[in-house]
């Protein structure tokens, strides 16, 4: 091997390591309030809807700006967008740490969400640019996707541990320090990359899509405490109008924010649709689980975080080992969805009684499935779009994931709370949604289907 090739391999490895810290940090930060919600809400004097916004504000910022961030990263520089997003995350984390009221804390989490959107879209674009294809891309996608599982595991663990020793605020100071460190390292280590075919900034598309998604997620968030309230119905109506206007405007633009023709590609539909299903039925359900464990069974924040870690930890391990699963990408995704649905069976009775061996087994099986899902969706998000639009593919994929997680968490809260259903019924509904996802993946990539089936 020549010295030039060795240097290239070393540079790629360094790029992957640094870029993969972004999803690790984002998912850690995303999950930190899960196990400390009661303490945070009490400290900030939250009312009836306060806890809902404490949990959901970051999803609003993420889903509103992911696709926008992807376009900016492709056109103006992926490293630039990553560094800027990480620096903003550091500042917003400081505000969250010193907040004394719900509005200030929620605003800080909204800004954290926007910053996280920039980090996710840009970092996956950087990985896609560094690994153009082949088994190297499969391995890189698996390692990148594994960081989502690791971050999901670390967030509740670190938050629960720090809350036990000091205060729920301590974790936000830690997030600020880590984000600042990543911004400095990224600026010094990563090489800049951008699309060779830049587009004009799509102001109408950015405004319409961002506000439309924000209205949708805001309506879902408020809907957790009552779906017939005027503010909820109004938000949904605004969302429909704005998203409809976005589609109409984008169809007429020469350089749209997202090329609507991509939705004719089965691989793109599998990527975005799979992310939506995962967000709604897997992330949405399991993000509700720590609160159930604490309320119904008296677990401490650290206890529930350790149990939750069974799922997220195995998700991390399974993503790392994806390269050993000799299946096409879409088939790996279908297998992961199937395992996630099967694992839900062990959680059916958790709302009434806590049978730890059964719950742990269910979380373990679902965790392995989530790991396969994360690595597969990550690769599909890159493979299903043109090479110069990898950040846009990442933005579309993650937008679907976080809109789905908001819908799923709201649906579980509504089923168990407002409608009086059992948690077991909610789990069965989630399992059915996941199995429908398996069917959809199979239908979109079945042999003999005309058109683009994706590049595995």
VEXDREN-2710 file (C-alpha; in Angstrom, 1 decimal):
% VEXDREN-2710
k/r/px/py/pz
1/UNK/0.0/0.0/0.0
2/UNK/1.4/3.4/-1.0
3/UNK/1.9/6.2/1.6
4/UNK/-0.7/8.3/-0.2
5/UNK/-3.3/5.5/0.2
6/UNK/-2.3/5.1/3.9
7/UNK/-2.7/8.8/4.4
8/UNK/-6.1/8.6/2.8
9/UNK/-7.2/5.7/5.0
10/UNK/-6.0/7.5/8.1
11/UNK/-7.8/10.7/7.1
12/UNK/-11.0/8.9/6.5
13/UNK/-10.8/7.1/9.9
14/UNK/-10.2/10.4/11.6
15/UNK/-13.1/12.0/9.8
16/UNK/-15.4/9.1/10.8
17/UNK/-14.4/9.3/14.4
18/UNK/-14.9/13.1/14.7
19/UNK/-18.1/13.2/12.6
20/UNK/-19.6/10.3/14.6
21/UNK/-19.3/12.2/17.9
22/UNK/-22.0/14.5/16.6
23/UNK/-24.9/12.0/16.7
24/UNK/-23.5/10.7/20.0
25/UNK/-23.7/14.1/21.5
26/UNK/-27.1/14.9/19.9
27/UNK/-28.8/11.7/21.1
28/UNK/-27.2/12.0/24.6
29/UNK/-28.6/15.6/24.9
30/UNK/-31.9/14.5/23.3
31/UNK/-32.5/11.9/26.0
32/UNK/-31.3/13.6/29.2
33/UNK/-34.7/14.8/30.4
34/UNK/-36.3/11.4/30.1
35/UNK/-35.4/10.2/33.6
36/UNK/-35.3/13.6/35.4
37/UNK/-38.6/15.0/34.1
38/UNK/-40.3/15.1/37.6
39/UNK/-37.4/16.9/39.2
40/UNK/-37.0/19.3/36.3
41/UNK/-40.7/20.1/36.2
42/UNK/-40.9/20.7/39.9
43/UNK/-37.8/22.9/40.0
44/UNK/-39.1/25.1/37.1
45/UNK/-42.6/25.3/38.5
46/UNK/-44.2/23.6/35.5
47/UNK/-48.0/23.6/35.1
48/UNK/-50.1/21.1/33.3
49/UNK/-48.5/21.5/29.9
50/UNK/-45.0/22.3/31.1
51/UNK/-43.7/18.7/31.3
52/UNK/-44.9/18.1/27.8
53/UNK/-42.9/21.0/26.4
54/UNK/-39.9/20.1/28.6
55/UNK/-39.7/16.8/26.8
56/UNK/-40.9/17.8/23.4
57/UNK/-39.3/21.2/22.7
58/UNK/-36.0/19.7/21.3
59/UNK/-38.0/17.6/18.8
60/UNK/-39.7/20.7/17.5
61/UNK/-36.4/22.4/16.8
62/UNK/-34.9/19.3/15.3
63/UNK/-37.7/18.4/12.9
64/UNK/-38.2/22.0/11.8
65/UNK/-34.7/22.6/10.7
66/UNK/-33.2/19.2/9.7
67/UNK/-34.0/19.4/6.0
68/UNK/-33.0/23.1/5.9
69/UNK/-29.7/22.3/7.5
70/UNK/-29.0/19.5/5.0
71/UNK/-29.4/21.9/2.1
72/UNK/-27.2/24.5/3.8
73/UNK/-24.5/21.9/4.5
74/UNK/-24.4/20.6/0.9
75/UNK/-24.3/24.1/-0.6
76/UNK/-22.3/26.2/1.9
77/UNK/-20.0/23.6/3.5
78/UNK/-20.6/20.6/5.7
79/UNK/-17.8/21.4/8.2
80/UNK/-18.9/25.0/8.5
81/UNK/-22.5/23.9/9.4
82/UNK/-21.3/21.3/11.8
83/UNK/-19.0/23.7/13.7
84/UNK/-21.7/26.4/13.8
85/UNK/-24.4/24.0/15.1
86/UNK/-22.1/22.6/17.7
87/UNK/-21.2/26.0/19.0
88/UNK/-24.8/27.0/19.2
89/UNK/-25.6/23.8/21.1
90/UNK/-22.9/24.7/23.7
91/UNK/-24.5/28.2/24.2
92/UNK/-28.0/26.8/24.4
93/UNK/-26.9/24.2/26.9
94/UNK/-25.6/26.9/29.3
95/UNK/-29.0/28.7/29.1
96/UNK/-30.8/25.4/29.9
97/UNK/-28.5/24.9/32.9
98/UNK/-29.3/28.3/34.4
99/UNK/-33.0/28.4/33.5
100/UNK/-35.4/29.3/36.3
101/UNK/-38.7/29.1/34.4
102/UNK/-40.3/26.7/31.9
103/UNK/-40.4/29.3/29.0
104/UNK/-36.7/29.9/29.3
105/UNK/-35.8/26.3/29.5
106/UNK/-38.1/25.4/26.6
107/UNK/-36.6/28.1/24.4
108/UNK/-33.1/26.8/25.2
109/UNK/-34.2/23.3/24.2
110/UNK/-35.8/24.6/21.0
111/UNK/-32.4/26.2/20.1
112/UNK/-30.7/23.0/21.1
113/UNK/-32.9/21.2/18.6
114/UNK/-32.1/23.6/15.8
115/UNK/-28.4/23.2/16.5
116/UNK/-28.7/19.4/16.7
117/UNK/-30.4/19.5/13.3
118/UNK/-27.3/21.2/11.8
119/UNK/-25.0/18.7/13.5
120/UNK/-26.9/15.6/12.3
121/UNK/-27.4/16.7/8.7
122/UNK/-23.8/17.9/8.3
123/UNK/-22.0/15.1/10.0
124/UNK/-23.8/12.3/8.0
125/UNK/-23.0/14.3/4.9
126/UNK/-19.3/14.4/5.9
127/UNK/-19.3/10.6/6.3
128/UNK/-21.1/10.1/3.0
129/UNK/-18.5/12.3/1.2
130/UNK/-15.6/10.5/2.9
131/UNK/-16.9/7.0/2.1
132/UNK/-18.3/7.0/-1.5
133/UNK/-19.5/3.4/-1.6
134/UNK/-18.8/-0.3/-1.1
135/UNK/-18.2/-2.2/2.1
136/UNK/-16.3/0.7/3.5
137/UNK/-19.5/2.7/3.5
138/UNK/-21.4/-0.1/5.1
139/UNK/-18.9/-0.3/7.9
140/UNK/-18.9/3.5/8.3
141/UNK/-22.7/3.7/8.3
142/UNK/-22.8/1.0/10.9
143/UNK/-20.4/2.8/13.2
144/UNK/-22.1/6.2/12.7
145/UNK/-25.6/4.6/13.3
146/UNK/-24.2/2.9/16.5
147/UNK/-23.5/6.3/18.0
148/UNK/-27.3/6.9/18.0
149/UNK/-27.7/3.9/20.2
150/UNK/-24.8/4.8/22.4
151/UNK/-26.1/8.3/22.9
152/UNK/-29.5/7.1/23.7
153/UNK/-28.0/4.9/26.4
154/UNK/-25.7/7.5/27.8
155/UNK/-28.2/10.3/28.1
156/UNK/-30.5/8.8/30.7
157/UNK/-27.5/7.2/32.5
158/UNK/-25.5/10.3/32.8
159/UNK/-28.5/12.5/33.6
160/UNK/-29.8/10.0/36.3
161/UNK/-26.4/9.7/37.9
162/UNK/-25.7/13.4/38.0
163/UNK/-29.2/14.2/39.3
164/UNK/-28.7/11.7/42.1
165/UNK/-25.3/13.2/43.1
166/UNK/-25.9/16.9/42.4
167/UNK/-28.8/18.3/40.4
168/UNK/-30.6/17.8/37.1
169/UNK/-28.9/21.0/35.9
170/UNK/-25.4/19.4/36.0
171/UNK/-25.9/17.4/32.8
172/UNK/-26.5/20.6/30.8
173/UNK/-23.2/22.1/31.9
174/UNK/-21.6/18.8/30.8
175/UNK/-23.3/19.0/27.4
176/UNK/-22.0/22.6/27.0
177/UNK/-18.4/21.6/27.7
178/UNK/-18.6/18.6/25.3
179/UNK/-20.2/20.6/22.5
180/UNK/-17.6/23.3/22.8
181/UNK/-14.8/20.7/22.6
182/UNK/-16.4/19.1/19.5
183/UNK/-16.7/22.5/17.8
184/UNK/-13.0/23.1/18.3
185/UNK/-11.8/19.7/17.2
186/UNK/-14.1/19.7/14.1
187/UNK/-12.8/23.1/13.0
188/UNK/-9.2/21.9/13.3
189/UNK/-9.5/18.3/12.0
190/UNK/-12.2/18.0/9.4
191/UNK/-11.8/19.0/5.8
192/UNK/-14.4/21.1/4.2
193/UNK/-16.7/19.5/1.6
194/UNK/-19.7/20.8/-0.3
195/UNK/-21.7/20.0/-3.4
196/UNK/-20.0/20.6/-6.7
197/UNK/-23.4/21.8/-8.0
198/UNK/-24.6/24.4/-5.4
199/UNK/-28.1/25.8/-5.6
200/UNK/-29.6/29.2/-4.8
201/UNK/-30.9/29.5/-1.3
202/UNK/-34.6/28.5/-1.4
203/UNK/-36.1/31.2/0.9
204/UNK/-39.8/30.3/0.3
205/UNK/-39.1/26.6/0.7
206/UNK/-37.2/27.2/4.0
207/UNK/-39.9/29.4/5.5
208/UNK/-42.8/27.2/4.4
209/UNK/-41.3/23.9/5.4
210/UNK/-39.8/25.1/8.7
211/UNK/-43.0/26.8/9.9
212/UNK/-45.2/23.9/8.6
213/UNK/-43.2/21.2/10.4
214/UNK/-43.1/23.4/13.5
215/UNK/-46.9/23.8/13.5
216/UNK/-47.3/20.1/13.1
217/UNK/-45.0/19.2/16.0
218/UNK/-46.4/22.0/18.2
219/UNK/-49.9/20.7/17.6
220/UNK/-48.8/17.1/18.5
221/UNK/-47.1/18.3/21.6
222/UNK/-50.0/20.3/22.8
223/UNK/-52.3/17.5/21.8
224/UNK/-51.0/15.3/24.6
225/UNK/-53.1/17.2/27.1
226/UNK/-56.2/17.5/24.9
227/UNK/-56.8/17.0/21.1
228/UNK/-59.9/19.1/20.7
229/UNK/-58.5/22.3/22.1
230/UNK/-58.5/25.3/19.6
231/UNK/-54.7/25.7/19.8
232/UNK/-54.3/22.1/18.7
233/UNK/-56.8/22.2/15.9
234/UNK/-55.4/25.6/14.7
235/UNK/-51.8/24.3/14.7
236/UNK/-52.8/21.3/12.6
237/UNK/-54.8/23.5/10.1
238/UNK/-51.8/25.8/9.8
239/UNK/-49.5/22.8/9.2
240/UNK/-51.7/21.4/6.4
241/UNK/-51.8/24.8/4.7
242/UNK/-48.1/25.5/5.0
243/UNK/-46.9/22.0/3.9
244/UNK/-49.3/22.0/1.0
245/UNK/-48.0/25.5/0.0
246/UNK/-44.4/24.1/0.3
247/UNK/-45.2/21.2/-2.1
248/UNK/-46.9/23.6/-4.6
249/UNK/-43.9/26.1/-4.5
250/UNK/-41.2/23.4/-4.7
251/UNK/-42.8/21.8/-7.8
252/UNK/-42.2/25.0/-9.7
253/UNK/-38.7/25.8/-8.5
254/UNK/-35.6/25.0/-10.6
255/UNK/-33.5/24.5/-7.4
256/UNK/-36.0/23.2/-4.7
257/UNK/-35.0/22.6/-1.1
258/UNK/-35.8/19.0/-1.7
259/UNK/-36.2/17.3/-5.1
260/UNK/-39.7/15.9/-4.9
261/UNK/-38.7/13.4/-7.7
262/UNK/-36.7/11.6/-5.0
263/UNK/-40.0/10.2/-3.7
264/UNK/-40.3/8.2/-6.9
265/UNK/-37.2/6.2/-5.7
266/UNK/-38.2/3.1/-3.6
267/UNK/-34.9/3.4/-1.7
268/UNK/-35.7/7.0/-0.7
269/UNK/-39.2/6.0/0.4
270/UNK/-37.8/3.1/2.4
271/UNK/-35.3/5.4/4.1
272/UNK/-37.7/8.2/5.0
273/UNK/-40.7/5.9/5.6
274/UNK/-38.6/3.6/7.8
275/UNK/-37.4/6.5/9.8
276/UNK/-40.9/7.8/10.3
277/UNK/-42.1/4.3/11.5
278/UNK/-39.1/4.0/13.8
279/UNK/-39.6/7.4/15.3
280/UNK/-43.4/6.9/15.9
281/UNK/-43.5/3.3/17.1
282/UNK/-40.1/2.6/18.6
283/UNK/-38.6/5.9/19.8
284/UNK/-42.0/7.3/20.7
285/UNK/-43.0/4.3/22.8
286/UNK/-39.6/3.7/24.6
287/UNK/-39.2/7.4/25.4
288/UNK/-42.4/7.1/27.4
289/UNK/-41.2/4.0/29.3
290/UNK/-38.9/5.6/32.0
291/UNK/-41.8/7.7/33.2
292/UNK/-44.0/4.6/33.5
293/UNK/-41.3/2.7/35.4
294/UNK/-41.0/5.6/37.9
295/UNK/-44.7/6.3/38.3
296/UNK/-46.0/2.7/38.4
297/UNK/-43.1/0.9/40.1
298/UNK/-41.3/3.5/42.1
299/UNK/-38.0/3.2/40.3
300/UNK/-35.4/6.0/40.7
301/UNK/-34.1/8.0/37.7
302/UNK/-30.9/5.9/37.8
303/UNK/-32.8/2.6/38.1
304/UNK/-35.0/3.3/35.1
305/UNK/-32.0/4.6/33.1
306/UNK/-30.1/1.3/33.8
307/UNK/-33.1/-0.7/32.6
308/UNK/-33.5/1.5/29.5
309/UNK/-29.8/0.9/28.8
310/UNK/-30.5/-2.7/28.0
311/UNK/-32.3/-1.6/24.9
312/UNK/-30.0/1.3/23.9
313/UNK/-26.8/-0.5/24.8
314/UNK/-27.7/-3.5/22.6
315/UNK/-28.7/-1.1/19.8
316/UNK/-25.2/0.3/19.9
317/UNK/-23.6/-3.1/19.8
318/UNK/-25.8/-4.4/17.0
319/UNK/-25.1/-1.4/14.9
320/UNK/-21.3/-2.0/15.2
321/UNK/-21.8/-5.6/14.1
322/UNK/-24.0/-4.8/11.1
323/UNK/-21.3/-5.6/8.6
324/UNK/-21.5/-9.3/9.7
325/UNK/-25.1/-9.5/8.7
326/UNK/-24.9/-10.6/5.0
327/UNK/-28.2/-9.1/3.8
328/UNK/-29.1/-6.3/1.5
329/UNK/-29.6/-3.0/3.3
330/UNK/-33.4/-3.0/2.9
331/UNK/-33.6/-6.6/4.1
332/UNK/-31.5/-5.7/7.2
333/UNK/-34.0/-2.9/7.9
334/UNK/-36.9/-5.3/7.6
335/UNK/-35.2/-7.7/10.0
336/UNK/-34.5/-4.9/12.5
337/UNK/-38.2/-3.8/12.4
338/UNK/-39.3/-7.4/12.9
339/UNK/-37.1/-7.9/15.9
340/UNK/-38.3/-4.6/17.4
341/UNK/-41.9/-5.7/17.1
342/UNK/-41.1/-9.1/18.6
343/UNK/-39.3/-7.4/21.6
344/UNK/-42.4/-5.4/22.4
345/UNK/-44.1/-8.6/23.5
346/UNK/-41.9/-8.6/26.6
347/UNK/-43.2/-5.2/27.6
348/UNK/-46.9/-5.9/27.4
349/UNK/-47.5/-6.1/31.2
350/UNK/-45.1/-3.4/32.3
351/UNK/-47.8/-0.9/33.2
352/UNK/-49.4/-3.3/35.8
353/UNK/-46.6/-5.5/37.1
354/UNK/-42.8/-5.5/36.6
355/UNK/-41.5/-9.0/35.6
356/UNK/-37.9/-8.0/35.2
357/UNK/-36.7/-11.1/33.2
358/UNK/-39.4/-10.7/30.7
359/UNK/-39.0/-6.9/30.4
360/UNK/-35.2/-7.3/30.0
361/UNK/-35.6/-10.0/27.3
362/UNK/-38.0/-7.8/25.4
363/UNK/-35.8/-4.7/25.6
364/UNK/-32.8/-6.8/24.5
365/UNK/-34.5/-8.2/21.4
366/UNK/-35.9/-4.8/20.5
367/UNK/-32.5/-3.2/21.1
368/UNK/-30.8/-5.6/18.6
369/UNK/-33.5/-4.7/16.1
370/UNK/-33.0/-1.0/16.7
371/UNK/-29.3/-1.4/16.0
372/UNK/-30.0/-3.0/12.7
373/UNK/-32.5/-0.3/11.9
374/UNK/-30.1/2.6/12.7
375/UNK/-27.3/1.3/10.6
376/UNK/-29.6/0.4/7.7
377/UNK/-31.5/3.7/7.6
378/UNK/-28.2/5.6/7.9
379/UNK/-26.8/3.8/4.8
380/UNK/-30.1/4.2/2.9
381/UNK/-30.2/7.9/3.6
382/UNK/-26.9/8.3/1.9
383/UNK/-27.4/5.8/-0.9
384/UNK/-30.8/6.9/-2.0
385/UNK/-29.8/10.4/-3.1
386/UNK/-27.2/11.7/-5.5
387/UNK/-23.7/11.9/-4.2
388/UNK/-23.7/15.7/-4.0
389/UNK/-26.9/15.7/-1.9
390/UNK/-25.9/13.4/0.9
391/UNK/-26.7/16.0/3.6
392/UNK/-30.1/16.6/2.1
393/UNK/-30.7/12.8/2.3
394/UNK/-29.7/12.9/6.0
395/UNK/-32.0/15.9/6.6
396/UNK/-35.0/14.2/5.1
397/UNK/-34.3/11.0/7.0
398/UNK/-33.9/12.6/10.4
399/UNK/-36.9/14.9/9.8
400/UNK/-39.0/11.9/9.4
401/UNK/-37.5/10.2/12.5
402/UNK/-38.1/13.1/14.8
403/UNK/-41.6/14.1/13.5
404/UNK/-42.4/10.4/14.0
405/UNK/-41.0/10.4/17.6
406/UNK/-43.2/13.4/18.4
407/UNK/-46.3/11.7/17.0
408/UNK/-45.5/8.4/18.7
409/UNK/-44.9/9.9/22.1
410/UNK/-48.1/11.9/21.9
411/UNK/-50.1/8.9/20.7
412/UNK/-48.9/6.8/23.6
413/UNK/-49.7/9.6/26.1
414/UNK/-53.1/10.0/24.6
415/UNK/-53.9/6.3/24.6
416/UNK/-52.8/5.8/28.2
417/UNK/-54.0/9.1/29.5
418/UNK/-56.9/10.9/27.8
419/UNK/-58.4/7.7/26.3
420/UNK/-57.8/5.5/29.4
421/UNK/-56.3/2.6/27.4
422/UNK/-53.8/0.3/29.0
423/UNK/-50.1/0.7/28.2
424/UNK/-50.2/-2.9/26.9
425/UNK/-52.8/-1.8/24.2
426/UNK/-50.4/1.1/23.3
427/UNK/-47.6/-1.4/22.9
428/UNK/-49.6/-3.6/20.7
429/UNK/-50.5/-0.7/18.5
430/UNK/-46.8/0.2/18.2
431/UNK/-45.9/-3.4/17.3
432/UNK/-48.6/-3.4/14.6
433/UNK/-47.2/-0.1/13.1
434/UNK/-43.7/-1.7/13.0
435/UNK/-45.0/-4.8/11.3
436/UNK/-46.7/-2.7/8.8
437/UNK/-43.3/-1.1/8.2
438/UNK/-41.9/-4.5/7.4
439/UNK/-44.6/-5.1/4.9
440/UNK/-44.0/-1.7/3.2
441/UNK/-40.3/-2.3/3.0
442/UNK/-40.9/-5.7/1.3
443/UNK/-43.4/-4.2/-1.1
444/UNK/-41.1/-1.4/-2.1
445/UNK/-38.0/-3.5/-2.8
446/UNK/-39.5/-6.8/-3.9
447/UNK/-37.8/-8.4/-7.0
448/UNK/-39.2/-7.3/-10.3
449/UNK/-40.4/-3.9/-9.2
450/UNK/-39.7/-1.3/-11.9
451/UNK/-37.6/1.7/-11.1
452/UNK/-34.8/2.4/-8.7
453/UNK/-34.6/-0.2/-5.9
454/UNK/-31.7/1.4/-4.1
455/UNK/-28.0/0.7/-4.2
456/UNK/-27.2/-1.9/-1.6
END
